[in-house]
């Protein structure tokens, strides 16, 4: 019998006399010690060394934006459920892009390449976006030195010790969003007015399988946000973590939990869940930035919690 007086101080309780291995694997906590788990917070961060390394084009491969050490996470992660990376593919070389995730969202920063996904293929160019289903054999071959930015839910599957479903029942399919079509669709958005309840002019990416939820993937959302010259997006928060790629903005910056994060070309910004943040364009040209969130989880759970300050 425990001599601890406070339930919150009790260690895990083990079975007394397990009759078999299944019983021996049981563990018991209580209402005092089961709900006071203290995990390291998701740090706000802007990654600038990683894009610099990518543009050095030293070798073909992935460059992770990894905050696993700060979060005490046993696998590479940028946020608890998402991993952002840069992919470098030197001219004439190929990169295996078969990843263990449900999906990964890709943006072509520079170069030209061909992509093979199962029995489908596409020609990729600068500013293209594409969605790759996890687990499906895929590879990119570069005809010019190429750099991509991608975000996948790899940590989600690592945490759950699960694997992607492949085939007709897969959560996502391969989708290609060519740069020309993205530009046209953004012009359509700019042809309408934004009201006070919206967060500015942004293009939200979706797909045939996920149209009903208005997401690009089951657990992740993708938006191409913009800021007109000399403007800002008001301070706001949401319960989803956000990973942002700086596409264009000079000078521009973000405020994350009262810390100023200056933008630089192709930097990756991490906004922790529920953190107060805002985006600012002090330049004379339109700022553009891609934002991936684990918003699909929160929309489904009815916990998105978006609000302006």
C-alpha positions as CSV (number, residue, x, y, z in Angstrom):
1,X,0.0,0.0,0.0
2,X,1.3,3.5,-0.9
3,X,2.5,5.7,1.9
4,X,2.0,8.9,-0.2
5,X,-0.8,11.1,1.1
6,X,-1.4,13.1,-2.1
7,X,-2.7,11.2,-5.2
8,X,-0.8,13.6,-7.4
9,X,2.5,12.3,-5.9
10,X,1.8,8.7,-6.4
11,X,3.8,6.7,-9.0
12,X,2.3,4.5,-11.6
13,X,0.5,1.5,-10.0
14,X,1.3,-2.0,-11.2
15,X,-0.9,-5.1,-11.1
16,X,-0.6,-7.1,-7.9
17,X,-0.5,-10.7,-9.1
18,X,-0.9,-10.8,-12.9
19,X,-2.0,-14.2,-14.1
20,X,-0.6,-13.8,-17.6
21,X,1.4,-11.4,-19.9
22,X,-1.7,-9.5,-20.9
23,X,-2.5,-8.7,-17.3
24,X,1.1,-7.9,-16.5
25,X,1.1,-5.2,-19.2
26,X,-1.6,-3.2,-17.4
27,X,-0.8,0.1,-15.6
28,X,-3.0,2.4,-13.3
29,X,-3.0,6.1,-12.6
30,X,-5.4,8.3,-10.8
31,X,-7.2,11.6,-11.1
32,X,-4.4,13.4,-9.4
33,X,-1.3,12.2,-11.3
34,X,-2.8,11.4,-14.8
35,X,-3.7,14.9,-15.9
36,X,-0.7,17.0,-14.8
37,X,1.7,16.0,-17.6
38,X,4.1,18.8,-18.3
39,X,5.4,18.8,-21.8
40,X,7.9,21.3,-23.3
41,X,6.0,24.0,-25.3
42,X,6.3,24.3,-29.0
43,X,8.9,27.0,-29.5
44,X,8.3,29.9,-31.8
45,X,11.2,29.9,-34.3
46,X,12.2,31.2,-37.7
47,X,14.5,28.9,-39.6
48,X,17.1,30.7,-41.8
49,X,20.1,28.5,-41.8
50,X,18.2,25.6,-43.5
51,X,17.2,27.5,-46.6
52,X,20.7,28.9,-46.8
53,X,22.0,25.3,-46.8
54,X,19.5,24.3,-49.4
55,X,20.6,27.1,-51.8
56,X,24.2,26.0,-51.4
57,X,23.1,23.0,-53.4
58,X,25.9,20.8,-52.0
59,X,24.1,17.5,-52.4
60,X,20.8,15.9,-53.1
61,X,18.7,15.2,-50.1
62,X,16.4,16.5,-47.3
63,X,17.2,19.2,-44.8
64,X,14.9,19.1,-41.8
65,X,13.5,22.0,-39.8
66,X,13.9,20.0,-36.6
67,X,12.7,21.1,-33.2
68,X,12.5,17.6,-31.7
69,X,15.2,18.3,-29.1
70,X,13.4,21.4,-27.7
71,X,10.1,19.5,-27.6
72,X,11.7,16.3,-26.2
73,X,10.3,14.4,-29.1
74,X,11.9,11.1,-30.0
75,X,11.6,11.6,-33.8
76,X,12.2,14.6,-36.1
77,X,9.4,17.2,-35.8
78,X,8.9,20.9,-36.4
79,X,5.7,20.8,-34.4
80,X,4.3,17.8,-32.5
81,X,2.4,16.6,-35.6
82,X,4.2,18.1,-38.6
83,X,7.7,18.1,-40.1
84,X,8.9,20.8,-42.5
85,X,11.8,20.1,-44.8
86,X,13.7,21.5,-47.7
87,X,14.5,19.0,-50.5
88,X,17.5,19.6,-52.7
89,X,17.9,17.8,-56.0
90,X,21.0,18.5,-58.1
91,X,20.6,18.6,-61.9
92,X,20.6,15.1,-63.4
93,X,20.0,13.4,-60.0
94,X,16.9,11.9,-58.4
95,X,15.4,11.8,-54.9
96,X,13.2,9.1,-53.5
97,X,10.1,10.9,-52.1
98,X,8.3,7.9,-50.7
99,X,7.6,9.1,-47.2
100,X,5.9,7.5,-44.2
101,X,3.1,10.0,-43.7
102,X,-0.5,10.4,-44.7
103,X,0.4,13.2,-47.0
104,X,3.0,15.8,-47.7
105,X,2.5,19.3,-49.2
106,X,5.2,20.5,-51.6
107,X,6.2,23.9,-53.0
108,X,8.7,24.3,-55.8
109,X,11.1,27.1,-54.9
110,X,13.3,26.8,-58.0
111,X,14.3,24.5,-60.9
112,X,12.7,22.1,-63.2
113,X,12.0,18.4,-62.5
114,X,9.8,15.5,-63.3
115,X,7.8,13.7,-60.7
116,X,6.7,10.1,-60.8
117,X,4.0,9.0,-58.3
118,X,2.9,5.4,-58.7
119,X,1.7,5.2,-62.4
120,X,1.2,9.0,-62.7
121,X,3.7,11.7,-63.5
122,X,4.1,15.5,-63.8
123,X,6.5,18.1,-65.0
124,X,7.3,20.5,-62.2
125,X,8.4,24.1,-62.4
126,X,8.9,27.1,-60.1
127,X,6.0,28.0,-57.8
128,X,4.1,24.7,-58.4
129,X,2.4,23.1,-55.5
130,X,1.6,19.4,-55.2
131,X,0.2,16.9,-52.7
132,X,1.9,13.6,-52.3
133,X,0.1,10.6,-50.8
134,X,2.3,8.9,-48.2
135,X,3.6,5.4,-48.8
136,X,3.1,5.5,-52.5
137,X,6.4,4.9,-54.4
138,X,7.4,8.3,-55.8
139,X,10.6,10.1,-57.0
140,X,11.7,13.4,-58.4
141,X,14.4,13.7,-61.1
142,X,15.8,17.2,-61.7
143,X,16.6,18.6,-65.1
144,X,17.9,21.7,-63.4
145,X,19.2,22.3,-59.9
146,X,15.9,22.2,-57.9
147,X,14.8,23.1,-54.4
148,X,11.5,22.3,-52.8
149,X,9.8,23.0,-49.5
150,X,7.5,20.4,-48.0
151,X,5.5,19.7,-44.9
152,X,4.2,16.3,-43.9
153,X,2.4,14.8,-40.9
154,X,5.3,12.3,-40.4
155,X,5.4,13.0,-36.6
156,X,1.7,12.2,-36.3
157,X,2.3,8.7,-37.7
158,X,5.4,8.2,-35.7
159,X,3.6,9.1,-32.5
160,X,0.8,6.7,-33.3
161,X,3.1,4.0,-34.6
162,X,0.9,3.8,-37.7
163,X,1.4,3.5,-41.5
164,X,-0.3,5.2,-44.4
165,X,-3.2,3.5,-46.2
166,X,-2.4,2.9,-49.8
167,X,-4.9,2.4,-52.7
168,X,-8.5,3.3,-53.2
169,X,-9.1,3.9,-49.5
170,X,-6.1,6.2,-49.1
171,X,-6.9,9.5,-47.4
172,X,-5.5,11.6,-50.2
173,X,-4.5,11.2,-53.9
174,X,-1.7,12.9,-55.9
175,X,-2.8,16.4,-56.8
176,X,-0.8,18.9,-58.9
177,X,-1.4,22.7,-58.7
178,X,0.5,24.4,-61.5
179,X,1.9,27.8,-60.9
180,X,-0.1,29.4,-63.7
181,X,-3.4,28.1,-62.3
182,X,-2.5,29.2,-58.8
183,X,-1.8,32.7,-60.1
184,X,-5.2,32.8,-61.9
185,X,-7.1,31.5,-58.9
186,X,-5.4,34.1,-56.6
187,X,-6.5,36.8,-59.1
188,X,-10.0,35.6,-58.8
189,X,-9.8,36.0,-55.0
190,X,-8.4,39.5,-55.4
191,X,-11.3,40.4,-57.6
192,X,-13.6,40.3,-54.6
193,X,-13.6,42.3,-51.4
194,X,-12.5,41.0,-48.0
195,X,-14.8,41.8,-45.1
196,X,-14.0,42.4,-41.5
197,X,-14.6,38.8,-40.5
198,X,-12.0,37.4,-43.0
199,X,-8.2,37.5,-42.5
200,X,-7.4,39.2,-45.8
201,X,-7.1,37.8,-49.4
202,X,-5.8,34.2,-49.3
203,X,-6.1,31.2,-51.6
204,X,-7.1,28.0,-49.8
205,X,-6.0,24.8,-51.4
206,X,-8.3,21.7,-51.4
207,X,-8.7,18.5,-53.4
208,X,-11.3,16.2,-54.7
209,X,-11.2,13.8,-51.8
210,X,-11.1,16.6,-49.2
211,X,-13.4,19.1,-50.8
212,X,-16.1,18.7,-48.1
213,X,-13.7,19.7,-45.3
214,X,-12.1,22.4,-47.5
215,X,-8.7,21.1,-46.5
216,X,-5.9,19.9,-48.8
217,X,-5.4,16.8,-46.6
218,X,-7.3,15.2,-43.8
219,X,-5.3,16.7,-41.0
220,X,-3.5,19.6,-42.7
221,X,-4.6,22.9,-44.3
222,X,-2.7,25.0,-46.9
223,X,-3.2,28.6,-47.7
224,X,-1.4,31.1,-49.8
225,X,-1.8,34.3,-47.8
226,X,-1.1,37.8,-49.0
227,X,-0.5,41.2,-47.6
228,X,-1.0,44.3,-49.7
229,X,1.9,46.9,-49.6
230,X,2.1,48.8,-46.3
231,X,-0.4,46.6,-44.5
232,X,-0.7,44.0,-41.8
233,X,-2.8,41.1,-40.7
234,X,-4.3,41.9,-37.2
235,X,-3.2,39.9,-34.2
236,X,-5.0,36.7,-33.8
237,X,-4.7,33.1,-32.5
238,X,-5.8,29.6,-33.3
239,X,-5.3,26.2,-31.6
240,X,-3.5,24.7,-34.6
241,X,0.2,25.0,-35.0
242,X,1.3,26.8,-38.1
243,X,4.4,26.4,-40.3
244,X,4.9,29.3,-42.8
245,X,7.2,29.6,-45.8
246,X,8.2,33.2,-46.8
247,X,7.6,33.5,-50.5
248,X,7.8,37.2,-51.0
249,X,8.0,40.2,-48.6
250,X,10.7,42.9,-48.3
251,X,10.7,44.2,-45.7
252,X,8.2,42.1,-43.8
253,X,8.0,40.4,-40.4
254,X,5.8,38.5,-38.0
255,X,5.1,39.1,-34.4
256,X,4.8,35.8,-32.5
257,X,4.0,36.0,-28.8
258,X,5.4,39.6,-28.8
259,X,8.7,38.5,-30.4
260,X,9.6,40.0,-33.7
261,X,10.5,37.5,-36.4
262,X,12.1,39.2,-39.4
263,X,11.4,37.6,-42.7
264,X,14.1,36.5,-45.1
265,X,13.8,34.8,-48.5
266,X,12.4,31.2,-48.1
267,X,12.7,31.2,-44.3
268,X,10.4,28.9,-42.4
269,X,8.4,30.3,-39.4
270,X,6.9,28.3,-36.7
271,X,3.8,29.7,-34.8
272,X,3.0,27.7,-31.7
273,X,-0.6,26.6,-31.0
274,X,-2.7,29.3,-29.4
275,X,0.1,31.9,-29.7
276,X,-0.9,35.5,-30.4
277,X,0.6,36.5,-33.7
278,X,0.4,38.9,-36.6
279,X,2.0,39.5,-40.0
280,X,3.3,42.8,-41.3
281,X,4.3,44.0,-44.8
282,X,6.3,47.3,-44.6
283,X,7.3,47.0,-48.3
284,X,6.0,48.5,-51.5
285,X,5.1,45.1,-53.1
286,X,2.6,42.4,-52.2
287,X,3.8,40.0,-49.6
288,X,3.1,36.3,-50.1
289,X,3.5,33.4,-47.6
290,X,2.4,29.8,-47.6
291,X,0.9,28.5,-44.3
292,X,0.5,24.8,-43.4
293,X,-1.5,24.1,-40.3
294,X,-2.6,20.9,-38.5
295,X,-6.0,22.5,-38.7
296,X,-7.8,19.5,-40.1
297,X,-7.6,17.9,-36.6
298,X,-9.1,21.0,-34.9
299,X,-11.8,21.5,-37.5
300,X,-12.9,17.9,-37.0
301,X,-12.7,18.1,-33.2
302,X,-14.5,21.5,-33.2
303,X,-11.5,23.1,-31.4
304,X,-10.0,25.5,-33.9
305,X,-10.5,28.5,-31.6
306,X,-9.7,31.2,-34.2
307,X,-10.2,34.7,-32.9
308,X,-8.8,38.2,-33.5
309,X,-7.5,40.3,-30.6
